[in-house]
Amino acid sequence: MTRNQMSFHLIIVSQAISMIGGTILRFTISLHVLDLTGSAEIFATMVAVSFLPLILFEPIGGALADRFSKKVLLVISDSANTIIVGVLAALLFGGSESVLLLGAAIALLMLISTCYFPTVAASLPALLSAEELPKANGTVQGIRAMATIASPMLAGFLFGAIGVINLVALCAVIYLISAILNIFIKIPHKPQKAEGGVLSAIAGDLKSGISYLAKENTKLLTLALIVAAVSFFYQALLTVTFPFMIRVHLGMSEQLFGVANAAIGASILIASFAAGKLKRFMQIKYLPKFFAVQAAATVPIALAMPLSAAGSLAPYLLLVFGFMAILFIFTFINILAMTYMQTNVPPSMMGKTIGLVTSIVSLPAPAGQFAMGLLIENLGEAQFALYLAIAAAVLILGLMSRKKLAE
C-alpha cells in the first residue's frame, strides 16, 4: 500500500469516527428539542439558523483548503469540535438547558464543517487518480451512510439509558479520537504565497473562484443553481418534516425514530455502492431523470398524512420508504456533482470551487426550512397537498433543466 493510499484510508476512518459523533449529537439534540418544545416552528427555526454558517462561510472554508495544509485543517476542525461539544456537555451538566444553547452549539459545529468537508473533498484528487475518484467518492458517501445507520439506532438506545448529558460527553470523546487520527495523515501540500496578508489572499481566492464559475465553468454554475432549487424543497423535508412527523405528529418512540434514521442511512449506503457499479449514469445529463424519481418518491409522504389518524404503522412505513427513496437519489446526485467537480476543476481551484458550489446549493435551505415549519404548524392534516405540490414543482424543474444540462 502506497503512502497516498494509506492516507486515504486514514481519512476514511477518521471521517467515519467524526461522522458517528456528529450524527449521534444531531440526533440527540433534535430529539431533545422536539421533546422540550413539541413545536415544528421552533424546531424549524433552529435548523434554519444552524444552516446559515454553511451559506456564509463554506466558500471561505474552501479557500482555506486550497491555501493551507489540509492535514492541519482536519486536525484543527476535529479539535475545535471536541472543545465545543465538551463545553456544551459541561453547561448541560451545570443545569443550563435551552433551545438557544442547543441551537448555538449546532451552528458552531456547522461552522467548523464549512472547513472540514471541503478539505476532505479537496484532499482526494491529491491522493488518488481521476479513475479512482468515483469509487472513492462512493466510499466517502458510504462511510457517511454507515454512520447514519449505526449512530441513530445507538443514540436511540442510549438516549433513554444514559441521558442527554452523557451522550453529549461521549460525542466529545469521539471527536477527540478523530482529531488524533488526523495527525498521522500525509497529504501533499504546495504552500501558496499570501501577498498582502492572509485575509487579502483569501479575499482574492474567493474573487477568483467566483470569476471561474461565472466565466470559465458556467456549466458547473448551472448545475449548482438547479440543484439549489431542488434542495430548497428537500432540505426542508429531510431536516424538518421527517423528524417532526415521526417524533411529534405520529408520536413514535425514540427507538423507532432511531430505526427510521438508520433506514434512510441504509438507502444512502446502498446508493453509494451502486454508484460505483453504475458509473455510466454519473453524468449530469441524467440529472432530470433523478429529479423525476425524487418527485415520485415524495408522493408516499403525502399519502402518509390521511393515514396518520389510523393508529397503525402504515403512515410511519410510508414516510420511511419515501425518504429512503429520496435519500437514495440525493446520494447519486451528490456523488455525480462531486466527481464532476474533481475531474473538471483545476487542483488550484478545487477547494474554493467546492466551497462556493456548496454555498450556492445551501443558500435556499434556511428559507425552505423556516417556511416548512410555519406551513406544518398551520396546515395540519392538509399537509398532503403541500407535499404533492413539492412533487409537482420538482418534476417541472427537472423537465425545464433538461436542455440546460444537455448542452
N, C-alpha and C positions, 0 to 999 in steps of 0.2 A: 504493500500500500504506500503510495506517494505521500509527501508531506501535505500537499493540497487536498488529497482525498481524506487524510486524517483530520485536517482542519474542518473540512466539510462535515464529516461525521460528528465532530465535536460541536459544531454549530447546531446540527440537528438535535443532538442530545440536550444541549444547553437550552435550545428553544423549547424542546418538549417539556423540560422541567419548569421553565419560566411560564409556559402556556398553562401548565397544570395549576401553578399557583395563581395565575391571573384568572383562570376560569373558575376555580373554587371561590376566589374572592368576589368576582362579579356575581356569581350565583348566590353567595351568602348575603351580599349587600342588597341585591334585588329582592330576595325572599324577605329579608328583614324590613326593607322599606315598604313593600306591599303589605306585610303583616302590621306594620306600625300605622299606615295611613288608609289602606284599602281604597285609595283614590287613583284612578287612571290618569287624571290631570296632573297631580303632584308627581307621580312616578314618571310620566312622560316629560315633564319639565326638567326633572333631574337628569334623565337620559339625554335630553336635547342639549342641556348646558354642558354635560360631560363630553359631548362631541365637538364643542367649539374649539378646543385645542387642536384637534385633527385638521380643522379647516385653516386655522390661523398659523400654525407652526410646522405642519408637515413639510412645506417647501423648505423651511429653514433646516429641519432635520435632514432632509435630502441633501442640501448644500453642505452641511457638516460632514455627511457620509462621503462626499467627494473630496473634501479638503483635508480631513484629519484621519488618523489611524482608525480603521474600522474596529479593530480589536479593542482599542482603548474605549471607543464609544460604547461597545457592547458591555464592557466591564462597568463603565460609569452608569449605564442605563439600569442594569440589574442591581447595582449597589444603591442607586437612588430609590428604586422600587422597594428594596429592603428597608431603607430608612423610613420612607413614607408609610409603609404598612406597619412597621414596628411602632411608629408614633401613634398611628390610628389604634392599634391594639392597646397601647398604654392609656390613651384617652378614654377608650371604651371601658377599660378596667377601672379607671378613676370615676366613672359614672357619667361621662359626657356622651350623650346619645341624642342625635338629631339628624333629620334628613339633610340639613345643610352640611353638617360634618361629613356624613357619608358621601354626599354628592361631591364635596370638595376633594375628598380622597380619590374618588374615581376620576375626577377631572385632572388631578395631578398625575395619576397613573397614565391617563390618556396622553398627557403632555409628554411624558417620558417615551411613550410608544411612538410618538412622531419622529423620534430619532432612531429608536430600536429597529422598527420594521423596515424602513428604507435602507438602513445599514445592512441588515440581513440580506435583503433583496439585491443590493449593490455588491455584496461580497461574492455571490455565486458566480458571476461572469469572470471574476478574478481568480477563481479556483477551478472552474470547470470549462470544458469546451462547449461550443454552441450546440453540438449534437446531444450533449448530456443535460442541457438546461430544461427541456420539457419534463424529463423524468425527475430531475432534481426539484423543480417547482411542484410537481405532483407529490414528491416525498414531503416537501415542506407543508403542503396543504394536508397531506395525510397525517403528519405529526400533529398538526393543529386539530384535526378531526379526532384523533385518538385521545388527545387531551380533553376535547369536548365530550367525548363518550364517557370516559372514565371519571372525570372530575365532578360533573353534576351528580352522578349516582353516589360517589363517595361523599360529596358535600351534603347531599340529601340525607344520608345516614348520619353523618357527623353533626349536622345542624341540630338534630334532636338529642344526640348523645353527649356532645361536649360543649355545645353552646356557641354563640356568635363570637365571643371574645377569643376563645381558644382556637377557633377556626381561623380568625384573622391572624393571630400569632403564628399559627402553622404556616400560613402563606408567606409571612416574613422570612421564616427559615428556608422555605422552598426557593424564594428569590435569592437568598444568600448563597445557596448551593449552586445555582445557575451562574451567579457572578464569579464564583471561584473557578468553575469550569472554563469560563470565558478567558481566564488568564492564560490558558495553555493553547489557545488558538493562534495560528500563524496565517495572517492574510497579507499578501503583497501590498505594499503601500509606497507611492511616489509622492513625497512632500511637495506641496504647491506653495509658491511664494505668495504671501499676503501683503501686497503693496498697498500702503495707506492704512494698514491696520486690519485686524481680523473682521471687524464689523463692516468696514468698507468692502473687503474682499467678498464677504458673504452676500452683501447687497448686490455686488457686481455679478456674483454667481446666479442669484435669483433673476436678475435682469437678463442675463444670457440664456437662462432656462426658459423664460417667458418668450424671448425672441425666437428661440429654437422651435418651440411649439407653434408659435404664431406664423412663422415664415418658412421653416425648413421641414417640419414634420406635421403638416396640417391634418394628415390622416389620423395621427395619434390624438390630436386635439379633438377631432370629430368623434373618435371612439370614446374619449373621456366624457364629452358632453352628452352623448347618447346614453352611456351607462349611468351618468349622474341623474338624468331624467328618470330612468327606471328605478334607481336607488332611492329617489325621493319617496316612492311608494313602499318599496320592500324593506328599507331600513326601518321605517315606521312599523311595518307589520312584524318584523322579526324582533325588534327591541321593545316595542310597546304592546302590540296586540297579543303576541304569543304568550308572554308571561302573565299579562293581566287576565286574559281569557281563561287560562288553565288554573292559575292560583286563586283568583278572586271570583270571576264570573262562574266558573264550574266548581270552585271550592275544592280542588284536588289537593291531596296531601303533599308534603314536601318530597316524599319518596316518589310519587307519581310525577311530580314536577321534574324531579331529577331524571326519571326514566324518559320523559318527553325530551329533555335537553340532550340526553345520551342518544336518543333515536335520531334526532336531526344531525348529531355529530357523526353517527354511523353513515348517514347519507353522504356527508362530506368525505368521509374516508373512502367509501365505495367510488365516489366520483373522482377522487384523487388518483386512485389506482387505475380506474377506467380511462382517465385522460392519457396516461402513459401508453395504453394499448390502442387508443383511438387518436393518435397524433394527427392524422389527416384531417380531423374535424377541428383541430386547434387553429383555425383560420377565421379572421374577423368577418369573412363573407357569410359564415354560418350563424353569426350573432342574432339576426332577426328570427331564425328558427328557434334558437334558445329562448328568446323572449316569448314566442308563441307558446312554448311548453310551460314557461313560468305563468303565463296568463291562465292556461288551462288548470294549473295546479292551485290557483287562487280560488277556483270555484268550490272545492270541498270546504274551504274555510268559511265561505258564505253559507254553505248548506248546514254547517255546524250550529249556526245561530237558531234556526227554527227548532232544532232538536234539543237545544240546551235545557229545556224545561222537562224533558222526559225522564231525567234522573238516571240515565244509563251511561255506559262508556262510549256510546256511539259518537257524540259530539267531540269527546276527547280524542278518539281514534281518527276522526276526520281531520281535526286540527293537526295532529301529529303527522299523519301521512301527507297532508297538504304541504306542511312546512318542510317535511323531508324532501319532497319533490322540488320545492323552491330552492332549498339549500344545495341540492344536487346540481341544479343548473347554475346557480351562483358560483359554485366551485369551478365548474367548467369555464365560466366567464372570467373568473379571477386568474386561472392558470393561463388561459388564452391571452389575456391582456398583459400579464407579467412576462410571458415568453416573447410576445411581440415586442415589448419594450427592450428586453435584454438582448434581443437579436437585431434590433433596428436602431438602437440609440448608441452613439459613441461612448466608450468607457468613461471619458472625462465628464460626460453629461449625465451619466446614469443616475446617480443619487438624486440630484436636483430635479431631474425629469420625473422620476418615480414619485418624489415628494409632491411636485406640482400636480401631477395627474391624480394622485390620491386625494389631494386637497380639493381639486375640481369635482371629483366623484363624491366626496363627502359634503360638499358645500350645501346641497339642498336638505341634507339629513335632519338637522335640528328643526327646521321649519316643518318638515313632514312629521317628525315625532311629536312636536308640540300640537300640531293640528290633529293628529291621530288621538292624542289624549283628550282633547276637547270634544271631538266627534264621538268617541266611545262613551264619554260621560253623558252626552246629550241625545244620542240616537237610540240608546238602549237596544231593544230587540230588532230595531230597524237597521242595525249594522250590516246585515246581509246585503243590503242594497249598496252600501259603501264598498264592500269587497268585490261585488260584481262590477261596479264602476271602475275599480282599480284594474281588474282583469281586462276590461274593455280598453282602458287607456293604454295599458302596456302592449296589448295586441296591436293597437293603432300605431304606437310608437315604433314597434318592430316593423310594421309594413312601410311606414314612412322612411325608415332608415335603410331600407334595402339598397336603394340606388347609391346613397352616400357611401356605404361600406363596401360596395362592389367596385367603386372607382379605383 
